[in-house]
Amino acid sequence: MPSTGNATFASTTTHNTATGTLAFTASSGTQVLTPASGQILPAISHTGAGTLQLSGTDLNCDSYTQSAGTLDFNSEDITTTGD
């Protein structure tokens, strides 16, 4: 699922980590990813030239790849549970 905007999962309760990839593709500016506390997101891919900024809580995801742009940890951590 490609996104050029922000993604907020803070109020969701379940995610299917076995399928799909959340792709952050903005060519400029800052995209904000707000994960749900204690939940594991599917694979995350950052391919846009813009900045991906974590917000609110640590990111737990199946996998994380970055081929462009900047990752702003914003004092958060990333934990991957898959490959």
N, C-alpha and C positions, 0 to 999 in steps of 0.2 A: 504494500500500500504506500505509494509515494505521497509526500507531503511537502508543500512549500510554505506552510504555516506552522503554528504552534500545535503541540499535542499534549493534552492533559488527561491522565489516567488516574488522578488522585481520588476520584470518587467511585471508581469501578471496583468490583470485587473479584472477578475472574478473568483470566486471559488464557488463550490456547497457545502454549509455548511450542507446540509441535509443528505448527504450520506458519508459513508466511514470513515476511520481512517488513519492518517499518523503515521506509527509506526517506531520509531527510535530504531534499534536493534543491533548496533555495540557492540561487546564484549570488545573492548578496544579502546583507542584513543579518539579523539574529533570529534563529528559530529556538523556541523554548520547549524543552521536554520535561514534563512534570509527571514522574512515575508514581504509582500507588505504593505506599509504604508496605513492605513485606510481600509484594507480588512480583512474579517473574514475567517480564515481557518477552515476546518473541524476539527473533534476531533483529538487531538495529544496524542500519547501514547509513553512513553519512557520506554522500557523494557530491553535495553541492559546495560551491565555493564560499558560501556564507559561514556563519558561526552557529554551531549547535551548543546551546547552553542548558546544563542540567539545573533543575529547580526543585526545591522542596524536600527531597529525600534522595538517598542513594539510588542508583540505577542497578537493578538486577535484571539481566536479560540472558537469553539463550546464547547469543554471541554478539560481538560488536566489531564492525569493520569501518574504516575511514580511509577514503581515497582522495579526499579534497577538503578544503576549508579548515576551520579551526574548531577544536573542542574546548569549551569553557566549562571546567569541572565545577566552578562556582561553589567550592568547598565541599562538594559531594564526591562519592566514590563510585566506581563501576565494578560489579562482580558478574562474571559470565559463568553459566552453568553447563553450557554445551561445548561445541567445538570452537 
